[in-house]
Amino acid sequence: MTSARREAVVVFSGGTDSTCAAALAAAENDRVHLLTFFERATASTARLSPNVAKLRERFKNVEFTAQLLSVDPLVRHYSYEGYFKMVREHGALALSTPGFSSLSWHTRTILYCLEHGVKNASDGLTRELMHFPGHMTEVIEHFRALYAHFGVEYTNPVRDWEVPADQQFIDQVIVNTHGGDYLLGEDNVLRRTTGRYLHDLGILPAPNVKGTKLDRLMQQEMQRNGVDIRIRCDVEKIHCDGGRVRSVEVGGRTIKTKAVVSNANLKQTIFGLVGEEYFDRQFVEDARAVRLNNSSTQVYMGLKPDERIDESTGDLLFSSTAPLFRTELLLSRDITSRTFSFYYPRTRPEGRPRCLIVSSTNARYEDWADLPKEEYEASKKDLIETTLDALDKYVPNIRERIDHAEASTPLTFKHYTQHVAGASFGTKFEGLKVSFDVPKQISGLYHAGSVGIIMSGWLGAMNYGRMVAGDVDNLLATNASRSTAEVGS
């Protein structure tokens, strides 16, 4: 008599953590179902991860089934079903729907388990990005109860595994703020990481896939594959003709190309680098209607080498002396609200062992743009002094403890990032559709990042960049196939 076949389902993005969860499931099951979900916004780039093939190669006795499943109908259902009722009951909170994607994935996973008779499901959730509802412990426990209601056991096998020390700072902030002191066990021994586990299995080429070491390895790999990496090379013009991108002009040099990805400001890309005459009239009107985000001022403070700040101070500190919440107060040069970011030596273990503090405030470009030089410099000094006054409340004697302080303004951001009006966080939400539609106007021209709150900043640029990279890859592959066919004929 043969024993029953052991099966498990893994919610599988294809990244390091979910691949590790799949490897753990493969060690205990005969068949592993890998479910990768996509929505309308990611449909054009939805594809199975190369790690599926690596898992099959490593676990030859395990059957892996990998599927791409759309959850767009579920997302729309959760977002809009009974919407006005939710607005009446919850007011502005109904406008925030960041957890509906996760909820749709879990709903679809439960349905899949019921359809295929699978009783075990897992994912690669760690304690990173815990400001997302789908990553919060309380929400996960609700998901676990939902699975249990339908007779499915839901687990997070790598939830408490170690996170590499040199990972990106934003993850350090969120882990330390929300995750608690979980990196060390009771025996004070560091736990393994998902990357090291997969490296030991021979699935990944390096143990640390979440930090600067991987960045360097990626750069080396790109160079081996003929990628010409250039910095301090401003693109002056993107040349288009016949509805297609043709070349870019860099430092007086014309480089022919079939595809261009712009991470510049959306308006600068359309009206500056390309020119509105290459776009449809309605598209141009939509692009002109896109609003820019405001800019900001920052003060950077480096403490003396031997000075330390107690890490119980936290990673982010929000301070406001305003009596009421008012947008005008947030943007005023008479600053009442600041965000302090604290960087400790372990945040960047490969750098100098110093404590650093950055103060950030919202600001209008026009409040700084037309100041006479003397007044501009005086205003920067005043920005530093008033920031030190505000910080002294939380870090006593800060003036005596710092080695250096300097300030940046909206003009600084405009100079270094070349974003229109120093709006380094790009546009308001309506810019997202215009950005998506750029390649529909000019074949081979793409825009990535800095549009809307979801796609802003370095995380948005990276996220959006991954999606656009898939579109570019498809375009180039299609062109290559067409060229091969023409040669063959």
PLY file of the C-alpha trace (Angstrom):
ply
format ascii 1.0
element vertex 489
property float x
property float y
property float z
element edge 488
property int vertex1
property int vertex2
end_header
0.00 0.00 0.00
1.53 3.34 -1.06
1.43 6.35 1.21
-0.49 9.48 0.20
1.37 12.00 -1.91
2.63 14.96 0.06
1.83 18.33 -1.56
2.22 22.01 -0.67
1.42 25.38 -2.23
3.85 28.30 -2.10
2.91 31.92 -2.84
5.85 32.51 -5.15
7.12 35.89 -6.33
10.31 34.24 -7.51
12.56 36.35 -5.30
15.04 35.12 -2.73
12.63 34.69 0.19
9.83 32.90 -1.66
12.38 30.69 -3.45
13.76 29.75 -0.05
10.22 28.94 1.16
9.78 26.75 -1.95
13.07 24.95 -1.24
11.96 24.26 2.34
8.63 22.93 1.04
10.47 20.73 -1.48
12.46 19.13 1.33
9.24 17.82 2.89
6.90 17.21 -0.05
6.63 15.22 -3.27
4.92 18.00 -5.21
5.14 21.77 -4.78
2.71 24.17 -6.46
4.28 27.59 -7.14
1.69 30.35 -7.58
2.76 33.70 -9.02
0.07 36.39 -9.12
-0.31 39.49 -11.24
-2.71 42.41 -11.61
-3.52 44.74 -14.49
-0.60 47.03 -13.72
1.89 44.14 -13.85
0.25 41.98 -16.53
2.67 42.98 -19.28
5.69 41.91 -17.20
4.22 38.81 -15.56
6.51 35.85 -16.07
7.80 32.82 -14.18
11.03 33.32 -12.27
14.23 31.66 -13.52
14.48 30.24 -9.99
11.79 27.69 -10.93
14.28 25.91 -13.20
16.95 26.08 -10.47
14.58 24.48 -7.97
13.76 21.69 -10.41
17.46 21.08 -11.01
18.24 20.95 -7.29
15.24 18.82 -6.24
15.04 16.28 -9.06
12.67 13.96 -7.18
10.14 16.69 -6.49
7.51 17.75 -9.00
7.17 21.52 -9.31
4.13 23.07 -11.00
4.46 26.80 -11.65
1.53 28.99 -12.66
0.82 32.64 -13.41
-2.60 33.62 -12.08
-4.44 36.92 -12.47
-5.98 38.39 -9.33
-7.16 41.59 -11.01
-10.89 40.73 -10.66
-10.38 40.08 -6.95
-8.48 43.33 -6.42
-11.21 45.30 -8.17
-13.88 43.48 -6.14
-12.20 44.23 -2.82
-11.48 47.82 -3.85
-14.87 48.85 -5.20
-17.58 46.46 -3.98
-19.68 48.47 -1.52
-17.28 51.40 -1.94
-19.71 54.18 -1.05
-20.83 52.27 2.02
-17.19 52.06 3.14
-16.73 55.78 2.53
-19.76 56.54 4.70
-18.52 54.26 7.49
-14.78 54.92 7.36
-14.39 58.28 5.62
-10.97 59.02 4.12
-9.63 55.64 5.29
-11.58 54.06 2.43
-9.19 55.78 0.03
-6.28 53.74 1.37
-6.32 50.18 0.00
-2.71 48.95 0.35
-3.67 45.52 1.70
-6.05 44.44 -1.05
-3.32 42.95 -3.25
-2.16 40.67 -0.43
-5.75 39.76 0.41
-6.41 38.83 -3.21
-3.29 36.60 -3.33
-4.35 34.72 -0.22
-7.94 34.39 -1.41
-6.78 32.93 -4.71
-4.35 30.61 -2.91
-7.12 29.24 -0.71
-9.28 28.63 -3.80
-6.39 26.84 -5.48
-5.83 24.65 -2.41
-9.51 23.69 -2.32
-9.55 22.97 -6.06
-6.49 20.70 -5.85
-6.99 19.17 -2.42
-3.82 20.70 -0.92
-3.77 21.22 2.84
-0.54 23.18 3.29
0.37 26.68 2.04
3.31 28.96 2.77
5.11 32.08 1.55
8.43 33.88 1.93
7.33 36.67 4.27
10.15 38.04 6.45
10.08 40.96 8.88
11.05 43.46 6.21
8.72 46.17 4.84
6.42 45.77 7.81
4.71 49.08 7.13
2.80 47.12 4.44
-0.40 45.61 5.88
0.30 42.20 4.29
3.57 42.00 6.25
2.17 43.00 9.67
1.92 40.28 12.30
-1.67 41.11 13.23
-2.80 40.90 9.59
-0.89 37.66 9.01
-2.70 36.05 11.95
-6.03 37.00 10.37
-4.86 35.38 7.12
-3.85 32.28 9.07
-7.30 32.05 10.61
-8.88 32.46 7.15
-6.85 29.56 5.78
-7.69 27.42 8.82
-11.40 28.09 8.29
-11.09 26.25 4.97
-8.93 23.45 6.37
-5.58 24.75 5.09
-2.51 25.29 7.27
-0.72 28.54 6.37
2.88 29.06 7.52
5.71 31.60 7.09
8.84 29.42 7.37
11.42 32.22 6.94
9.58 34.87 8.94
12.22 35.08 11.68
15.32 34.37 9.69
18.18 36.88 9.81
18.32 39.81 7.39
21.78 40.60 5.88
23.56 43.40 7.71
24.36 45.41 4.60
20.87 45.44 3.14
19.27 48.69 2.00
18.69 51.19 4.79
14.92 51.41 4.39
14.61 47.73 5.31
16.85 48.26 8.33
14.53 51.03 9.50
11.40 48.95 9.15
12.86 45.78 10.63
14.22 47.54 13.69
11.08 49.59 14.22
8.48 46.87 13.80
10.27 43.53 14.02
11.70 43.72 17.49
15.01 42.16 18.53
14.61 38.96 16.56
18.01 38.73 14.89
19.55 36.99 17.89
18.13 33.89 19.54
18.28 33.12 23.24
21.72 31.58 22.69
22.87 34.85 21.05
23.69 33.01 17.81
22.77 34.61 14.50
20.22 32.73 12.47
20.69 31.86 8.80
19.55 34.04 5.93
17.43 33.00 2.98
20.22 33.93 0.58
22.84 31.85 2.40
20.49 28.86 2.59
19.90 28.96 -1.18
23.61 29.52 -1.81
24.43 26.43 0.25
21.95 24.48 -1.89
23.67 25.72 -5.05
20.62 27.67 -6.20
22.10 31.18 -5.84
25.59 32.32 -6.89
26.17 34.41 -3.76
24.96 34.21 -0.14
24.06 37.89 0.23
21.52 38.99 -2.35
20.09 41.99 -0.55
22.88 44.50 -0.25
25.92 46.23 -1.62
27.89 43.03 -2.28
25.26 41.93 -4.76
25.27 45.40 -6.31
28.97 44.98 -7.06
28.47 41.47 -8.41
25.67 42.73 -10.67
27.90 45.51 -11.97
30.64 42.99 -12.77
28.14 40.71 -14.48
26.76 43.57 -16.58
30.26 44.53 -17.67
31.05 40.93 -18.63
27.93 41.00 -20.80
29.00 44.13 -22.64
27.00 46.74 -20.71
28.66 50.16 -20.96
28.01 51.89 -17.63
28.45 55.67 -17.69
27.99 58.26 -14.95
28.01 62.08 -15.18
26.71 61.79 -18.71
23.65 64.00 -19.19
21.22 63.00 -21.91
20.54 66.19 -23.84
17.96 64.93 -26.33
15.97 61.83 -27.25
15.55 61.73 -31.03
12.36 60.21 -32.44
11.04 59.75 -35.96
8.14 57.86 -37.53
6.59 57.03 -34.18
9.76 55.31 -32.94
12.72 56.24 -30.78
15.90 56.48 -32.89
18.79 57.75 -30.76
19.91 59.75 -27.75
22.32 62.66 -27.66
24.87 62.57 -24.84
27.64 65.14 -24.59
27.43 65.90 -28.29
27.57 62.20 -29.17
24.62 60.52 -30.91
23.95 56.93 -29.83
21.54 54.94 -31.99
19.10 52.76 -30.08
15.84 50.84 -30.35
14.80 51.48 -26.74
15.22 54.24 -24.16
14.15 54.09 -20.51
13.93 57.51 -18.88
14.02 57.89 -15.11
13.99 61.66 -15.47
11.03 63.75 -14.38
7.99 62.79 -16.46
7.39 66.33 -17.74
11.06 66.86 -18.51
11.05 63.61 -20.50
8.02 64.59 -22.60
8.48 68.32 -23.05
12.25 68.63 -22.72
14.12 65.52 -23.84
11.64 64.51 -26.57
9.38 67.44 -27.47
5.59 67.67 -27.44
5.39 67.64 -31.27
6.03 63.88 -31.22
2.96 63.11 -29.11
-0.80 63.18 -29.73
-2.62 66.37 -28.74
-4.74 64.66 -26.07
-1.67 63.00 -24.57
0.08 66.37 -24.41
-2.93 67.93 -22.67
-3.00 65.06 -20.15
0.73 65.47 -19.54
0.39 69.23 -18.98
-2.37 68.59 -16.43
-0.10 66.37 -14.32
0.83 68.10 -11.08
4.33 68.02 -9.63
4.97 66.99 -6.06
6.49 69.60 -3.80
10.20 69.63 -3.11
11.99 69.58 0.24
14.81 70.96 2.33
17.23 68.81 4.27
19.94 69.32 6.85
22.74 66.73 7.03
24.62 66.38 10.32
27.69 64.24 10.96
28.62 63.56 14.57
32.21 63.52 15.79
33.96 60.12 15.50
33.60 59.21 19.18
30.05 60.53 19.60
27.24 57.98 19.75
23.45 58.22 19.92
21.55 55.61 21.90
19.73 53.43 19.38
16.64 53.55 21.58
16.18 57.00 20.05
14.86 55.12 17.01
15.44 55.33 13.29
12.77 57.87 12.37
11.52 60.68 14.58
8.61 62.89 13.52
8.48 66.28 15.23
5.88 69.04 14.95
5.17 72.18 16.93
2.17 73.15 14.78
-1.08 73.44 16.76
-3.12 72.02 13.86
-2.52 69.97 10.73
-2.40 72.37 7.80
-0.81 71.82 4.39
0.32 75.43 4.32
2.21 74.93 7.57
3.95 71.84 6.19
5.22 73.82 3.20
6.01 77.11 4.95
9.60 78.33 5.29
8.68 79.00 8.90
9.20 75.31 9.67
7.06 73.61 12.30
7.32 69.97 11.20
10.48 67.91 10.66
11.37 64.27 10.09
14.70 63.18 11.60
16.40 60.06 10.21
19.10 58.48 12.39
21.90 56.44 10.86
23.95 54.29 13.24
27.36 52.71 12.52
25.85 49.26 11.99
23.46 50.67 9.39
26.36 50.81 6.95
28.96 48.40 8.38
31.26 48.91 5.38
31.39 52.69 5.86
32.89 54.91 8.51
31.67 54.05 12.03
29.84 57.33 12.64
26.39 58.44 13.65
24.62 60.64 11.13
21.33 62.55 11.28
19.26 63.94 8.42
16.39 66.37 8.95
13.79 66.59 6.16
10.99 69.09 5.61
8.54 69.81 2.81
9.17 72.97 0.80
8.05 74.97 -2.23
10.54 75.52 -5.03
9.27 79.04 -5.66
10.00 80.09 -2.06
13.72 79.56 -2.72
14.16 80.01 -6.48
14.25 83.81 -6.69
16.16 84.71 -3.54
19.21 86.96 -4.02
22.46 85.07 -3.42
23.17 86.67 -0.05
19.65 86.02 1.23
19.76 82.46 -0.12
22.96 81.67 1.78
21.64 83.35 4.92
18.43 81.31 4.68
20.42 78.07 4.44
22.36 79.00 7.58
19.12 79.82 9.35
17.71 76.45 8.25
20.69 74.73 9.88
20.47 76.73 13.10
16.72 76.28 13.58
17.07 72.56 12.85
19.77 72.20 15.50
17.50 74.07 17.95
14.66 71.63 17.22
16.92 68.56 17.42
18.49 69.59 20.74
15.24 68.64 22.45
15.81 64.99 21.46
19.63 64.86 21.22
20.94 67.17 23.98
23.98 69.35 23.28
23.85 68.49 19.60
25.86 71.57 18.57
28.88 70.45 20.62
28.59 66.87 19.33
28.57 67.42 15.58
31.57 67.75 13.27
29.74 69.16 10.29
26.30 70.31 9.15
25.12 71.46 5.75
21.76 72.16 4.12
20.07 71.42 0.82
17.11 73.27 -0.69
14.76 72.68 -3.64
17.44 74.33 -5.81
19.95 71.73 -4.62
17.65 68.91 -5.68
17.01 70.56 -9.03
20.75 70.94 -9.62
21.75 67.38 -8.75
18.69 65.41 -9.92
17.58 67.80 -12.71
13.98 67.19 -11.67
11.68 70.04 -12.63
11.32 72.47 -9.70
13.40 70.14 -7.54
10.46 67.70 -7.34
12.64 64.64 -6.75
9.54 62.63 -5.82
8.10 63.38 -9.24
4.42 63.86 -9.87
1.05 63.36 -8.24
-0.90 60.17 -8.87
-2.30 61.23 -12.26
1.22 61.01 -13.66
1.13 57.21 -13.46
-1.23 56.74 -16.42
0.67 59.24 -18.56
3.90 57.43 -17.71
2.38 54.04 -18.60
1.15 55.42 -21.94
4.49 56.83 -23.14
5.43 53.69 -25.18
1.96 53.72 -26.75
2.83 57.11 -28.19
6.42 56.39 -29.24
7.56 52.80 -29.74
10.72 52.04 -27.79
10.38 54.98 -25.38
9.67 54.14 -21.73
9.43 56.03 -18.46
10.05 54.53 -15.02
9.58 55.88 -11.51
8.69 59.12 -9.73
4.98 59.13 -10.59
2.41 58.89 -7.81
3.05 57.88 -4.22
3.41 54.17 -5.04
6.04 54.75 -7.71
8.07 57.49 -6.00
11.56 57.48 -4.57
14.27 54.85 -5.04
11.94 52.00 -4.09
9.36 53.10 -6.66
12.01 53.56 -9.33
13.29 50.05 -8.65
9.81 48.52 -8.60
8.65 50.38 -11.68
12.01 49.74 -13.35
11.54 45.99 -13.00
8.17 46.21 -14.74
9.46 48.41 -17.56
12.53 46.19 -18.01
10.16 43.36 -18.91
8.50 45.51 -21.56
11.87 46.50 -23.03
13.00 42.88 -23.05
9.86 41.87 -24.93
10.37 44.67 -27.47
13.99 43.77 -28.15
13.21 40.04 -28.34
10.41 40.72 -30.83
12.69 42.90 -32.95
15.41 40.26 -32.83
12.97 37.55 -33.95
11.70 39.78 -36.77
15.25 40.48 -37.93
16.10 36.75 -37.90
13.01 35.98 -39.94
13.93 38.64 -42.48
17.45 37.23 -42.84
16.05 33.72 -43.26
13.70 34.84 -46.04
0 1
1 2
2 3
3 4
4 5
5 6
6 7
7 8
8 9
9 10
10 11
11 12
12 13
13 14
14 15
15 16
16 17
17 18
18 19
19 20
20 21
21 22
22 23
23 24
24 25
25 26
26 27
27 28
28 29
29 30
30 31
31 32
32 33
33 34
34 35
35 36
36 37
37 38
38 39
39 40
40 41
41 42
42 43
43 44
44 45
45 46
46 47
47 48
48 49
49 50
50 51
51 52
52 53
53 54
54 55
55 56
56 57
57 58
58 59
59 60
60 61
61 62
62 63
63 64
64 65
65 66
66 67
67 68
68 69
69 70
70 71
71 72
72 73
73 74
74 75
75 76
76 77
77 78
78 79
79 80
80 81
81 82
82 83
83 84
84 85
85 86
86 87
87 88
88 89
89 90
90 91
91 92
92 93
93 94
94 95
95 96
96 97
97 98
98 99
99 100
100 101
101 102
102 103
103 104
104 105
105 106
106 107
107 108
108 109
109 110
110 111
111 112
112 113
113 114
114 115
115 116
116 117
117 118
118 119
119 120
120 121
121 122
122 123
123 124
124 125
125 126
126 127
127 128
128 129
129 130
130 131
131 132
132 133
133 134
134 135
135 136
136 137
137 138
138 139
139 140
140 141
141 142
142 143
143 144
144 145
145 146
146 147
147 148
148 149
149 150
150 151
151 152
152 153
153 154
154 155
155 156
156 157
157 158
158 159
159 160
160 161
161 162
162 163
163 164
164 165
165 166
166 167
167 168
168 169
169 170
170 171
171 172
172 173
173 174
174 175
175 176
176 177
177 178
178 179
179 180
180 181
181 182
182 183
183 184
184 185
185 186
186 187
187 188
188 189
189 190
190 191
191 192
192 193
193 194
194 195
195 196
196 197
197 198
198 199
199 200
200 201
201 202
202 203
203 204
204 205
205 206
206 207
207 208
208 209
209 210
210 211
211 212
212 213
213 214
214 215
215 216
216 217
217 218
218 219
219 220
220 221
221 222
222 223
223 224
224 225
225 226
226 227
227 228
228 229
229 230
230 231
231 232
232 233
233 234
234 235
235 236
236 237
237 238
238 239
239 240
240 241
241 242
242 243
243 244
244 245
245 246
246 247
247 248
248 249
249 250
250 251
251 252
252 253
253 254
254 255
255 256
256 257
257 258
258 259
259 260
260 261
261 262
262 263
263 264
264 265
265 266
266 267
267 268
268 269
269 270
270 271
271 272
272 273
273 274
274 275
275 276
276 277
277 278
278 279
279 280
280 281
281 282
282 283
283 284
284 285
285 286
286 287
287 288
288 289
289 290
290 291
291 292
292 293
293 294
294 295
295 296
296 297
297 298
298 299
299 300
300 301
301 302
302 303
303 304
304 305
305 306
306 307
307 308
308 309
309 310
310 311
311 312
312 313
313 314
314 315
315 316
316 317
317 318
318 319
319 320
320 321
321 322
322 323
323 324
324 325
325 326
326 327
327 328
328 329
329 330
330 331
331 332
332 333
333 334
334 335
335 336
336 337
337 338
338 339
339 340
340 341
341 342
342 343
343 344
344 345
345 346
346 347
347 348
348 349
349 350
350 351
351 352
352 353
353 354
354 355
355 356
356 357
357 358
358 359
359 360
360 361
361 362
362 363
363 364
364 365
365 366
366 367
367 368
368 369
369 370
370 371
371 372
372 373
373 374
374 375
375 376
376 377
377 378
378 379
379 380
380 381
381 382
382 383
383 384
384 385
385 386
386 387
387 388
388 389
389 390
390 391
391 392
392 393
393 394
394 395
395 396
396 397
397 398
398 399
399 400
400 401
401 402
402 403
403 404
404 405
405 406
406 407
407 408
408 409
409 410
410 411
411 412
412 413
413 414
414 415
415 416
416 417
417 418
418 419
419 420
420 421
421 422
422 423
423 424
424 425
425 426
426 427
427 428
428 429
429 430
430 431
431 432
432 433
433 434
434 435
435 436
436 437
437 438
438 439
439 440
440 441
441 442
442 443
443 444
444 445
445 446
446 447
447 448
448 449
449 450
450 451
451 452
452 453
453 454
454 455
455 456
456 457
457 458
458 459
459 460
460 461
461 462
462 463
463 464
464 465
465 466
466 467
467 468
468 469
469 470
470 471
471 472
472 473
473 474
474 475
475 476
476 477
477 478
478 479
479 480
480 481
481 482
482 483
483 484
484 485
485 486
486 487
487 488
